[in-house]
Amino acid sequence: MAGMRTWSGTYEFRGSLVAATTIDEVRRAVAASEAVRPVGTRHSFNDIADVDGTLVSVVDIPADITLDGDVVTCGGGTRYGELATWLEERGLALHNMGSLPHISVAGAISTGTHGSGLGNGSLSTAVRSLSFVGPAGDLRTESAGSADFPGSVVSLGRLGPIVRIGLAVEPSYQVRQDVYLGVRWADLLADPLAVLGAGYSVSVFTDWMGEAVQQVWVKSRLDGDAADDPVERFGVRPTEHQVKIVETAEDNTTLQGIAGPWAWRLPHFRLDATPSDGREIQTEYFVPIEAAAEALRTVRRLGPRIREHLLVTELRTIAADDLWLSPAYGRDSLAIHFTWTDDVTAVGALVPLIRDALAPFGARPHWGKVHAMSAEAIAPLYPRVHDALNLFHRMDPGGKFRNPYTDLVLGG
Ligand SMILES: Cc1cc2nc3c(=O)[nH]c(=O)nc-3n(C[C@H](O)[C@H](O)[C@H](O)COP(=O)(O)OP(=O)(O)OC[C@H]3O[C@@H](n4cnc5c(N)ncnc54)[C@H](O)[C@@H]3O)c2cc1C
């Protein structure tokens, strides 16, 4: 479809869209096309979901959510917000959420999308089963425990459209989000884990300038050992005012200071509002948590050079996992994120500065964001990348699901 763009509008797709409404339509579209990419809700910021061929969306297929013990199964195109509402109505929960509930489950887990929390794996770690449409239009299911499973979850769309997906659930829990303003950089750098571990899920927002970071969001699980009332931390009390992350954005953030269900407190943005700013580009790198203080010092030195085009940085943590292409593969990680203005040229010039500054820390990129890295630098950072490529080749010998982006970041 000419003119179809990513959510923020900074990338225009080349492929033609098939918006399937049934799994059979997906099978027919895949079988009939020579080059196919699954596309989700288009919240990525690069050409990861594009190809000069057919773009297959499963977002319009009914969610058809079912529960079997502690696994919920839904259509791959289901938005997290819809799934979370369904679960909460039944007293159930996911272990974590990304900052926005608008993204599709399959699109999110295919890139290793994450929330925050020292003990929380990415959203991909909740996956228990995946049903793919293979290159001949065949349906195949991969379940946790199979040899290929760790290479199948974060697969960047290389295994074909995921039409059904099973996720681990747990009993619902309450979360309170407290926001602290003016936490000192000196305290963060002296002990990053004390700040980033101050609650179940913690986010630090900064522009890298000045003596204090802008905001620290602490999301406490009230079935854990969190205090019933907001407490003073880092020498400050939580603010009583509802904050925004990006000043220019509409009123879009989740409610502070009042406990509520996980589904409406773990995401930063409300499903009924435009998340973040909307006119933006995003970049993110993952470094080993042990390197957090040094990596932060290094990027902070770039603050004056990047500030003109930076809307905000967010710092979060992700627990290590065993998914071959997950940015948190084998290491507890600090994710250093940048929300930029939508000036493609200016941002394109700044991203390599960050990339080069973080390279000595073995920084891995967020697959769905602008990162200026290619296979030469990326492959050595992923011990199982060759196993992943072998799996993709075995399942898709003709390369129907390849695209320029996956060739660039993974190699041929
Ligand atoms: C405002 C905003 C906030 C964000 N916040 C976060 C955050 O908190 N944490 C984080 O980690 N990221 C975040 N992101 C990035 C986003 O979560 C990822 O880029 C995610 O992959 C987008 O999902 P999507 O459904 O839009 O997929 P798309 O961008 O459409 O596609 C992404 C990848 O998934 C594949 N894919 C899509 N659908 C399927 C399918 N059915 N089967 C197989 N493969 C499929 C595509 O081929 C492509 O490789 C944010 C993005 C935005 C715009």
The ligand as a MOL file (V3000), in Angstrom:
LIG
                    3D

  0  0  0     0  0            999 V3000
M  V30 BEGIN CTAB
M  V30 COUNTS 53 58 0 0 0
M  V30 BEGIN ATOM
M  V30 1 C 5.7370 5.0730 21.5960 0
M  V30 2 C 6.5430 3.8080 21.5710 0
M  V30 3 C 6.9360 3.2360 22.7690 0
M  V30 4 C 7.6950 2.0640 22.7760 0
M  V30 5 N 8.0110 1.5110 23.9810 0
M  V30 6 C 8.7780 0.3980 24.0050 0
M  V30 7 C 9.1120 -0.2150 25.2390 0
M  V30 8 O 8.6310 0.1820 26.2950 0
M  V30 9 N 9.9580 -1.2630 25.2190 0
M  V30 10 C 10.4880 -1.7460 24.0550 0
M  V30 11 O 11.2850 -2.6850 24.1060 0
M  V30 12 N 10.1300 -1.2320 22.8650 0
M  V30 13 C 9.2800 -0.1830 22.8180 0
M  V30 14 N 8.8950 0.3340 21.6040 0
M  V30 15 C 9.2910 -0.3810 20.3830 0
M  V30 16 C 8.2290 -1.4340 20.0180 0
M  V30 17 O 7.7590 -2.0920 21.1500 0
M  V30 18 C 8.8230 -2.5010 19.1050 0
M  V30 19 O 9.3670 -1.8950 17.9710 0
M  V30 20 C 7.7970 -3.5710 18.7210 0
M  V30 21 O 8.4700 -4.5660 17.9730 0
M  V30 22 C 6.6290 -3.0050 17.9110 0
M  V30 23 O 5.6300 -3.9740 17.7420 0
M  V30 24 P 4.6680 -3.8700 16.4790 0
M  V30 25 O 3.4940 -4.7530 16.7040 0
M  V30 26 O 4.4230 -2.4750 16.1380 0
M  V30 27 O 5.5740 -4.5770 15.3600 0
M  V30 28 P 6.1270 -3.9680 13.9880 0
M  V30 29 O 6.9140 -2.7630 14.2740 0
M  V30 30 O 5.0440 -3.8680 13.0050 0
M  V30 31 O 7.1320 -5.1560 13.5680 0
M  V30 32 C 8.2600 -5.4070 14.3530 0
M  V30 33 C 8.8560 -6.7910 14.0150 0
M  V30 34 O 7.9280 -7.8030 14.3790 0
M  V30 35 C 7.6550 -8.6250 13.2480 0
M  V30 36 N 6.2370 -8.9910 13.3460 0
M  V30 37 C 5.1660 -8.1790 13.4310 0
M  V30 38 N 4.0360 -8.9030 13.4930 0
M  V30 39 C 4.4100 -10.2070 13.4160 0
M  V30 40 C 3.7160 -11.4410 13.3800 0
M  V30 41 N 2.3900 -11.5200 13.4820 0
M  V30 42 N 4.4330 -12.5730 13.2810 0
M  V30 43 C 5.7900 -12.5550 13.1960 0
M  V30 44 N 6.4870 -11.4250 13.2150 0
M  V30 45 C 5.8110 -10.2600 13.3230 0
M  V30 46 C 7.9470 -7.7630 12.0240 0
M  V30 47 O 8.2610 -8.5580 10.9050 0
M  V30 48 C 9.1670 -7.0070 12.5340 0
M  V30 49 O 10.2990 -7.8150 12.4130 0
M  V30 50 C 8.0920 1.4640 21.5500 0
M  V30 51 C 7.6790 2.0200 20.3490 0
M  V30 52 C 6.8920 3.1740 20.3460 0
M  V30 53 C 6.4250 3.7440 19.0590 0
M  V30 END ATOM
M  V30 BEGIN BOND
M  V30 1 1 1 2
M  V30 2 1 2 3
M  V30 3 2 2 52
M  V30 4 2 3 4
M  V30 5 1 4 5
M  V30 6 1 4 50
M  V30 7 2 5 6
M  V30 8 1 6 7
M  V30 9 1 6 13
M  V30 10 2 7 8
M  V30 11 1 7 9
M  V30 12 1 9 10
M  V30 13 2 10 11
M  V30 14 1 10 12
M  V30 15 2 12 13
M  V30 16 1 13 14
M  V30 17 1 14 15
M  V30 18 1 14 50
M  V30 19 1 15 16
M  V30 20 1 16 17
M  V30 21 1 16 18
M  V30 22 1 18 19
M  V30 23 1 18 20
M  V30 24 1 20 21
M  V30 25 1 20 22
M  V30 26 1 22 23
M  V30 27 1 23 24
M  V30 28 2 24 25
M  V30 29 1 24 26
M  V30 30 1 24 27
M  V30 31 1 27 28
M  V30 32 2 28 29
M  V30 33 1 28 30
M  V30 34 1 28 31
M  V30 35 1 31 32
M  V30 36 1 32 33
M  V30 37 1 33 34
M  V30 38 1 33 48
M  V30 39 1 34 35
M  V30 40 1 35 36
M  V30 41 1 35 46
M  V30 42 1 36 37
M  V30 43 1 36 45
M  V30 44 2 37 38
M  V30 45 1 38 39
M  V30 46 1 39 40
M  V30 47 2 39 45
M  V30 48 1 40 41
M  V30 49 2 40 42
M  V30 50 1 42 43
M  V30 51 2 43 44
M  V30 52 1 44 45
M  V30 53 1 46 47
M  V30 54 1 46 48
M  V30 55 1 48 49
M  V30 56 2 50 51
M  V30 57 1 51 52
M  V30 58 1 52 53
M  V30 END BOND
M  V30 END CTAB
M  END
